[in-house]
């Protein structure tokens, strides 16, 4: 009997799903995208500018074999289901497959599922539909826009600066970092002083004078205040309030990346890579199953079934007092693709129960996702908050205390949220309304400039400003790092000289296009295309009519940076030797190019790191053709031992393989063993 064919993106996903569907189905993978824009046509954009930007697609290198195999599978199947990811990019991949495989309206349907579990996958067949052309058009417009801006501006930047590329979202994100650095440089610190009274069981800070806010700017002023203070304080007010502390909504892509950065020390790229594995499927003892729902989403919605099951779980494990309420999404302009939030596919699949089947990092991320979703449906925590005001010669000091009286959602989420308890004495038990301090201190301070962006803060800023979308944050940040536009200082972004130069040049000629407002408005236009409210090529035409004249002007008028002289003369023509940048990094060459094509041969310094564990050679520092650092054996190609991270020369106590340095940890190059440096 001819089987029905299901095409997904990921090979690992295909194995999991085929087990669910049984012998009547064959599940295969496209291994991601199969086609992309060609590099033909004007400026190599792969579009016909004169014909409504009609795209010309070409098979991605290495994918012809995949397409040929898929065509054979289609020919031998009775029906085809396109089951690529449930977002715009997934919709576009389905359309490319439909086109390249020669499908027609009668022999295919599109199915989507938000989680890879047996019930979700089987249920998706009950809601099969055709490809959504509006979603495809939106993704196609995004790809063409990014191609136009990326190709045209990158060529400009490469010809005029030390930079390597520019991009629609990338350049705006870099501008945020550069603007923040300029704020820091322009910041003038201001002096201020604080006064604190110390008692046996608590401290109180000076806040007001005659109940009006008091600011102390210098030592003269603080000495004047101190001269008027005694050690006796009158208790003038004690107020107590019970407050509810609400849990946060389940994770979206952005909030997951932010908390993973803050709590797990994972960058956005690593977070999404691990989340992808958890989504696609993990081999457990008795089944292969996706542990979390789709990880690219702006939504905080949870399915009715998950909510119902979780309420039952909370009631059974913690009691009815811990059952909470579903978080309602705020109406925002930037939310798209209304999938569910990121959550575990089953609340009964606790982190501890699946830990034996996960790597250390997979467990950490799954645990955080699990308890965030669980906590979002638990009752509010309750705190008793006490505020005490003490008067000293018309100077008012205040102190605050907080005590958790019901832990609520903090029962499961306390590891990821900082909630401090501060216990104050029972002031109502004092026999007198006057208490005496042990001492009163003052301290000088200076205001601090705004902090540089951490990865989490930058993602949050991009989301709030409407720059990019969930699937773009990790790639955008990776780009500005890999292009050498930023460096990390204490886990914060600091723009490099090149990053500042590129930003300034772009702002000189493209400030009307490379800015927060324009980029956010473009995202809104792409959303309107997905809703059928805008025509995709009209959006691109409007942009191009404004963009291309600015590019032409910049090519003509943008001042080219002169290459740095080395102080040496060319041995062939006597001209100055200068530093230049090429495809594979920096090199030294004659300034009289192209008349003189002399390039100085660079001496390669050999830096030994440790002994090779697999031969008599040495592990040395090396670089790939593209300039990326790695560590390999000096007996290559006889010995092909190599590491991306710096080897320590020590063996792993668990598996015997090489230990390597990675950030602030020592890790095994093969297994999950790690230790702090």
C-alpha positions in Angstrom: 0.0 0.0 0.0 1.3 3.5 -0.9 2.1 5.5 2.1 1.2 9.1 2.9 4.2 11.4 3.0 4.9 13.9 5.8 7.7 16.4 5.3 9.3 18.2 8.3 12.4 20.4 8.6 14.6 18.5 11.0 15.8 14.9 10.7 15.6 14.3 14.5 12.0 15.5 14.4 11.1 13.1 11.5 12.2 10.1 13.5 10.1 11.1 16.5 7.0 11.8 14.5 7.2 8.7 12.4 6.9 6.6 15.6 3.6 8.4 16.4 2.0 8.0 13.0 2.6 4.3 12.3 3.0 2.2 9.2 0.7 4.2 6.9 3.0 7.2 6.9 6.5 8.0 5.9 8.1 11.0 7.6 11.1 12.6 5.9 13.1 15.8 6.4 13.9 18.7 4.1 16.8 19.5 6.4 15.8 23.2 6.6 15.6 25.5 3.7 16.0 24.0 0.2 16.1 27.2 -1.8 17.3 30.8 -1.4 17.4 34.0 -3.4 20.0 33.8 -6.2 22.8 36.3 -6.5 22.0 37.1 -10.1 20.5 40.3 -11.5 21.2 43.9 -10.7 23.6 44.3 -7.7 23.4 40.5 -7.2 20.1 40.9 -5.3 18.4 37.9 -6.9 15.2 40.0 -7.7 13.9 41.7 -10.8 13.7 45.3 -9.6 11.8 46.4 -12.7 9.2 43.7 -12.3 7.7 44.2 -8.8 10.9 42.7 -7.3 10.0 39.3 -8.5 12.5 36.9 -6.8 14.6 34.4 -8.5 15.4 31.3 -6.4 18.2 28.9 -6.6 18.8 25.5 -4.9 21.0 25.9 -1.9 24.4 24.3 -2.2 24.2 20.6 -1.2 20.4 20.4 -1.3 20.0 19.0 -4.8 20.4 15.5 -3.5 17.8 16.2 -0.8 15.3 17.6 -3.3 15.8 14.6 -5.7 15.2 12.2 -2.8 12.0 14.1 -1.8 10.8 14.0 -5.4 11.1 10.2 -5.3 9.3 10.1 -2.0 6.5 12.2 -3.5 6.2 10.1 -6.6 5.8 7.0 -4.4 3.2 8.5 -2.0 -0.5 8.8 -2.2 -0.7 12.2 -0.5 1.8 14.8 0.9 1.6 16.7 4.2 3.9 19.7 4.6 4.6 19.9 8.3 7.4 22.6 8.6 7.6 24.8 11.6 4.6 26.8 12.7 5.8 30.3 11.9 6.3 32.5 8.8 9.6 31.0 8.0 8.1 27.5 8.2 5.3 28.6 6.0 7.8 29.9 3.4 9.7 26.6 3.5 6.5 24.7 2.9 5.8 26.9 -0.2 9.3 26.3 -1.5 8.8 22.6 -1.1 5.4 22.8 -2.8 6.9 24.6 -5.8 10.2 22.7 -6.2 8.5 19.2 -5.7 5.8 20.0 -8.3 2.9 19.5 -5.9 -0.6 20.6 -6.8 -3.7 21.7 -4.9 -5.2 18.1 -5.0 -2.2 16.1 -3.6 -1.1 18.2 -0.6 -2.1 19.8 2.7 -0.3 21.9 5.2 -0.4 20.9 8.9 1.1 22.7 11.9 1.6 21.6 15.5 3.0 23.6 18.4 4.5 20.7 20.2 5.9 17.3 19.2 3.8 14.9 21.2 1.7 12.1 19.9 -1.7 13.8 20.6 -0.6 17.2 19.1 0.8 15.7 15.9 -2.2 13.4 15.3 -4.7 16.3 16.1 -2.9 18.5 13.5 -4.3 16.3 10.7 -7.8 17.3 11.8 -7.0 20.9 11.0 -5.1 20.5 7.7 -5.2 23.5 5.4 -3.6 25.0 2.3 -0.4 27.1 2.4 -1.2 30.6 3.7 0.0 32.9 0.9 -0.1 36.0 3.1 2.4 34.5 5.6 4.6 33.4 2.7 4.5 36.9 1.2 5.4 38.4 4.5 8.4 36.2 4.9 9.4 36.7 1.3 9.3 40.5 1.7 11.4 40.2 4.8 14.0 38.1 3.0 14.1 40.5 0.0 14.4 43.6 2.3 17.2 42.0 4.2 19.0 41.0 1.0 18.7 44.5 -0.5 19.9 46.3 2.7 22.5 43.7 3.5 24.1 43.5 0.0 24.0 47.2 -0.8 25.1 48.6 2.6 27.6 45.8 3.2 29.4 46.5 -0.1 29.4 50.3 0.8 30.7 49.7 4.3 33.4 47.3 3.1 34.6 49.8 0.5 34.7 52.8 2.9 35.5 51.5 6.4 37.0 48.6 8.3 33.6 47.2 8.7 32.4 43.9 7.2 28.6 44.3 6.9 25.4 46.2 7.7 21.8 45.1 8.1 18.3 46.2 8.6 18.1 45.1 12.3 21.8 44.5 13.0 22.7 48.2 12.3 19.9 49.6 14.5 20.9 47.2 17.4 24.5 48.4 17.0 23.4 52.0 17.1 21.7 51.4 20.4 25.0 50.1 21.8 27.0 53.1 20.4 24.4 55.6 21.6 24.6 54.2 25.1 28.4 54.4 25.0 28.1 58.1 24.0 25.8 58.7 26.9 28.3 57.1 29.3 31.2 59.2 27.8 29.1 62.4 28.1 27.9 61.7 31.7 29.0 64.1 34.4 28.8 62.5 37.9 27.1 64.5 40.6 28.0 64.3 44.3 25.4 63.4 46.9 25.4 62.2 50.5 23.3 59.7 52.5 22.7 59.6 56.3 21.9 56.3 58.0 20.9 55.7 61.6 21.9 52.3 63.1 19.8 50.6 65.7 20.2 47.3 67.5 17.9 45.4 65.0 17.6 47.6 62.0 18.9 50.6 60.0 17.0 53.7 58.9 17.8 56.2 56.1 17.3 59.9 56.1 14.6 60.7 53.6 12.9 64.1 54.3 13.1 67.3 56.3 9.8 68.6 57.5 8.2 65.9 55.4 9.8 67.3 52.2 12.3 65.4 50.1 15.8 66.2 51.2 18.9 66.2 48.9 22.4 66.6 50.4 24.9 67.7 47.8 28.2 68.1 49.6 30.2 67.7 52.8 29.2 71.2 54.1 25.5 70.4 53.8 25.9 66.9 55.4 27.9 68.4 58.3 25.1 70.9 58.9 22.5 68.1 59.0 24.7 66.0 61.3 25.1 68.9 63.8 21.3 69.0 64.3 20.8 65.3 64.9 20.7 63.7 68.4 20.6 60.0 69.2 16.9 60.0 70.2 14.3 59.2 67.6 10.5 59.5 67.9 8.4 56.8 66.2 5.8 58.9 64.2 4.3 56.3 61.9 4.1 52.5 61.6 2.1 51.2 58.7 1.5 47.6 57.7 0.1 46.3 54.5 -0.4 42.9 53.1 0.6 42.8 49.4 0.2 40.2 46.7 3.3 39.3 44.7 2.2 38.0 41.3 4.1 35.4 39.3 5.3 36.3 35.8 3.7 35.1 32.6 5.1 31.9 30.9 8.1 32.4 28.6 8.1 34.1 25.2 11.3 33.8 23.1 12.5 37.2 24.4 11.9 36.6 28.1 13.4 33.1 27.8 16.6 34.5 26.3 16.8 37.2 28.9 16.4 35.0 32.0 18.7 32.3 30.5 21.4 35.0 30.2 20.8 36.3 33.7 20.4 33.1 35.6 22.1 30.4 33.5 24.8 32.4 31.9 23.7 31.2 28.4 23.8 33.6 25.4 20.9 33.8 23.1 22.4 31.6 20.4 23.1 28.8 22.9 19.7 29.2 24.5 17.9 28.8 21.2 20.1 25.8 20.1 19.3 23.9 23.3 15.6 24.9 23.2 15.5 23.6 19.6 16.7 20.2 20.8 14.1 20.1 23.7 11.4 21.0 21.1 12.3 18.4 18.5 12.4 15.4 20.8 14.4 13.6 23.5 14.7 9.8 23.8 13.3 8.9 27.2 13.1 5.5 28.7 9.7 4.5 27.0 9.2 7.2 24.3 10.7 9.8 22.1 9.0 13.1 22.7 9.3 16.9 22.5 9.7 18.3 26.0 8.7 21.9 25.2 6.4 23.7 22.8 7.7 25.7 19.8 10.3 28.1 21.1 9.8 31.1 18.7 6.8 33.0 19.9 5.6 36.3 21.2 2.5 34.8 22.9 1.9 34.1 26.6 -1.2 32.1 25.8 -1.5 28.5 27.3 -3.8 25.8 25.9 -6.9 25.1 27.8 -5.8 21.4 28.2 -2.5 22.4 29.7 -4.1 24.8 32.1 -6.6 22.2 33.2 -4.0 19.6 33.7 -1.7 22.0 35.6 -4.4 23.1 37.9 -5.0 19.5 38.8 -1.3 18.9 39.3 -0.9 22.0 41.6 -4.0 21.0 43.7 -2.7 17.4 44.1 0.9 18.3 44.9 0.6 21.6 46.8 -3.0 22.0 47.8 -6.0 24.1 46.5 -4.6 27.3 48.1 -1.8 27.2 45.6 -4.0 27.1 42.5 -3.8 30.5 40.7 -5.2 32.1 37.6 -4.2 32.3 33.9 -2.1 35.3 32.9 -3.9 37.6 30.4 -1.8 38.9 27.6 -1.5 42.7 27.4 -2.5 44.1 24.0 0.7 45.2 22.3 1.3 46.2 18.7 4.4 44.0 18.3 2.9 40.5 19.1 2.7 38.3 16.0 2.1 34.6 15.2 -0.3 33.9 18.1 1.1 30.5 19.1 1.3 29.3 22.7 3.9 30.4 25.2 7.0 28.3 25.7 5.9 25.6 28.1 6.5 21.9 28.9 4.4 19.6 26.7 3.3 17.7 29.9 3.2 19.1 33.4 3.7 15.6 34.7 7.1 15.3 33.0 9.0 17.0 35.9 12.6 18.1 35.4 13.8 15.5 37.9 12.1 12.7 36.0 13.8 13.5 32.7 17.2 14.6 34.1 18.9 11.2 33.3 18.1 11.7 29.6 19.4 15.3 29.3 22.7 17.0 29.2 23.5 19.4 32.0 22.6 22.5 30.0 19.4 20.9 28.6 18.3 20.1 32.1 19.0 23.6 33.4 17.0 25.2 30.5 14.1 22.7 30.7 13.9 23.1 34.5 13.6 26.9 34.1 10.9 26.6 31.4 9.0 24.0 33.4 8.9 26.0 36.6 8.1 29.3 34.9 5.0 27.8 33.3 4.0 26.0 36.5 4.5 29.2 38.6 2.5 31.3 36.1 -0.6 29.2 37.1 0.0 29.2 40.8 -1.5 31.6 43.4 0.1 34.9 44.3 2.6 35.0 47.1 1.6 37.2 50.0 3.9 39.5 52.0 3.5 41.6 55.1 5.2 45.0 54.4 6.0 47.3 57.2 7.1 50.9 56.8 8.3 52.9 59.9 9.0 56.6 60.0 11.2 58.0 62.8 11.7 61.7 63.5 14.9 63.3 64.7 14.6 67.1 65.1 12.2 67.4 62.1 14.4 65.1 60.0 12.5 62.0 59.0 14.2 58.6 58.7 12.5 55.6 57.2 13.0 51.8 57.3 11.1 49.0 55.5 10.5 45.4 56.2 9.0 42.5 54.3 8.0 39.1 55.5 6.5 36.3 53.2 3.4 35.0 54.9 2.3 32.8 52.0 4.9 31.6 49.5 2.4 30.8 46.7 4.2 30.5 43.3 7.6 31.1 45.1 7.2 27.5 46.3 8.6 26.4 42.9 10.1 29.6 41.5 12.3 31.0 44.2 15.5 29.9 42.5 14.8 32.3 39.6 13.4 35.3 41.5 15.2 37.5 44.1 12.8 38.0 47.0 14.5 39.3 50.2 12.9 39.1 53.6 13.7 41.9 56.1 12.3 41.4 59.5 11.7 44.5 61.7 11.1 44.6 65.4 7.5 44.7 66.6 7.4 48.4 67.1 4.0 48.3 68.8 5.6 46.5 71.7 7.9 49.3 72.6 6.9 50.9 75.9 8.0 54.3 74.7 7.5 56.0 71.3 11.2 57.2 71.5 14.1 54.9 70.6 17.8 55.5 70.8 20.3 54.8 67.9 23.7 53.2 68.4 25.2 55.6 65.8 24.5 57.8 62.9 26.8 57.7 59.8 27.1 59.6 56.6 28.5 58.5 53.3 29.6 60.3 50.1 28.3 58.9 46.7 28.4 60.0 43.0 25.7 59.4 40.5 26.6 56.7 37.9 26.1 56.8 34.1 23.6 54.5 32.5 25.0 50.9 32.3 26.1 49.3 29.1 23.8 46.7 27.7 24.0 43.1 28.8 22.7 40.6 26.2 19.5 40.3 28.3 19.0 44.1 28.4 19.6 44.5 24.7 17.1 41.8 23.8 14.5 43.4 26.1 15.2 46.9 24.6 14.8 45.5 21.0 11.6 43.8 21.9 10.1 46.9 23.6 11.1 49.1 20.6 9.7 46.6 18.1 13.0 46.0 16.4 13.3 42.5 14.9 11.2 39.5 15.9 11.8 36.5 18.2 13.6 34.5 15.6 16.1 37.3 14.8 17.4 38.3 18.3 20.0 35.6 18.6 21.3 36.0 15.0 21.4 39.8 15.3 23.6 39.6 18.4 25.8 37.0 17.0 26.4 39.2 13.9 27.5 42.3 15.7 29.9 40.1 17.8 31.3 38.1 14.9 31.8 41.3 12.8 34.0 42.8 15.5 31.6 45.6 16.1 31.5 45.0 19.8 33.5 43.4 22.6 32.3 42.0 25.9 33.5 43.7 29.1 32.1 42.2 32.3 29.4 40.6 30.2 28.4 43.9 28.7 28.5 45.2 25.1 31.2 47.8 24.4 31.4 49.1 20.8 34.8 48.8 19.1 36.4 51.6 17.1 35.1 49.8 14.0 31.6 49.5 15.4 31.5 53.2 16.1 33.0 54.1 12.7 30.4 52.0 10.9 27.5 53.5 12.9 28.6 57.0 12.4 29.0 56.5 8.6 25.6 55.0 8.3 24.0 57.8 10.3 25.7 60.4 8.1 23.8 59.1 5.0 21.0 56.8 6.3 19.8 58.4 9.5 16.2 58.5 8.0 16.3 54.7 7.4 18.7 53.2 10.0 16.8 54.2 13.2 14.4 52.7 15.7 11.2 54.2 14.4 11.7 53.3 10.8 12.7 49.8 11.6 9.8 49.2 13.9 7.4 50.7 11.3 8.8 48.2 8.7 8.1 45.4 11.1 4.5 46.6 11.3 4.3 46.7 7.5 5.5 43.1 7.4 2.8 42.1 9.9 0.2 43.8 7.7 1.4 41.8 4.7 0.9 38.6 6.8 -2.7 39.8 7.5 -3.4 40.5 3.9 -3.6 44.3 4.6 -0.6 45.3 2.5 0.8 44.2 -0.9 4.3 42.8 -0.4 6.0 44.3 -3.4 4.4 47.7 -2.9 6.1 47.8 0.6 9.4 47.0 -1.0 9.0 49.4 -3.9 8.2 52.3 -1.5 11.3 51.4 0.6 13.6 51.0 -2.4 12.6 54.3 -4.0 13.9 56.0 -0.8 16.8 53.7 -0.1 18.6 53.4 -3.4 19.2 57.1 -4.1 20.7 57.4 -0.6 23.0 54.5 -1.4 24.2 56.0 -4.6 24.9 59.3 -2.9 26.9 57.5 -0.2 29.0 55.6 -2.7 29.9 59.0 -4.2 30.2 61.2 -1.2 31.2 59.0 1.8 34.8 59.6 2.7 36.9 56.5 2.4 39.1 55.6 5.4 42.8 55.7 4.6 44.6 52.5 5.4 47.0 52.6 8.3 50.7 52.9 7.4 53.1 50.4 8.9 56.2 52.6 8.6 57.8 50.3 6.1 58.4 50.7 2.4 57.5 48.4 -0.4 60.6 46.4 -1.5 59.3 46.4 -5.1 58.3 50.0 -5.8 59.2 52.0 -2.7 55.7 53.1 -1.8 54.4 52.9 1.8 53.2 49.5 3.1 49.8 49.7 4.7 47.5 47.4 6.7 44.5 46.1 4.7 41.6 43.8 5.5 40.8 40.9 3.3 38.4 38.0 3.2 40.6 36.1 5.6 41.6 38.9 8.0 44.3 41.6 8.1 47.4 41.6 6.0 50.2 44.0 4.9 50.4 45.2 1.3 51.6 48.0 -0.9 49.7 51.3 -0.9 50.3 51.6 -4.7 47.8 48.8 -5.5 46.7 47.9 -8.1 49.8 49.1 -9.9 51.9 47.2 -7.4 50.5 44.0 -6.1 53.2 43.3 -3.4 51.9 41.5 -0.3 54.1 41.0 2.7 54.5 37.4 3.8 53.6 37.2 7.4 55.6 35.1 9.8 53.4 32.7 11.6 54.1 32.6 15.3 53.8 29.0 16.6 52.2 29.0 20.1 52.4 25.7 21.8 49.5 24.9 24.2 50.0 21.4 25.4 51.0 17.9 24.3 48.8 16.1 21.8 46.9 13.3 23.5 46.8 11.2 20.3 50.4 11.4 19.0 53.9 12.7 19.8 53.1 16.2 18.5 52.1 19.4 20.2 48.7 21.2 20.2 49.3 24.7 18.8 47.2 27.8 18.1 46.0 27.8 14.5 43.5 29.7 12.4 41.0 28.6 9.8 41.0 30.2 6.3 38.4 32.6 7.6 40.5 33.6 10.5 38.7 31.8 13.3 41.0 30.6 16.1 41.2 26.9 17.0 43.8 24.5 18.5 45.2 21.7 16.5 48.1 19.2 16.3 51.2 20.4 14.6 51.5 16.9 12.9 48.4 17.7 10.7 47.4 16.1 8.4 48.9 12.9 9.9 47.1 13.7 13.2 43.8 15.5 12.9 43.3 16.2 16.7 41.7 19.7 17.0 39.6 21.7 19.5 37.7 25.0 19.2 38.3 25.7 22.9 41.8 26.0 24.5 42.9 22.6 25.8 44.3 22.4 29.3 46.5 19.3 28.8 44.5 17.5 31.6 42.3 14.5 31.1 38.7 14.3 32.1 38.2 12.2 35.3 35.0 10.7 33.9 35.8 9.8 30.3 39.6 10.4 29.8 39.3 12.9 27.0 40.9 16.4 26.9 39.6 19.1 29.3 39.2 22.6 27.7 38.8 26.1 29.0 35.4 27.6 28.2 34.6 31.0 29.7 34.9 30.7 33.4 34.8 26.9 33.5 36.8 23.9 32.7 34.8 21.4 30.6 35.3 18.1 28.9 35.7 18.2 25.1 33.5 15.0 24.9 31.2 14.5 27.9 29.2 16.7 30.2 31.8 17.0 32.9 32.7 20.5 34.0 34.2 22.4 37.0 34.7 26.0 38.0 38.1 27.6 37.2 
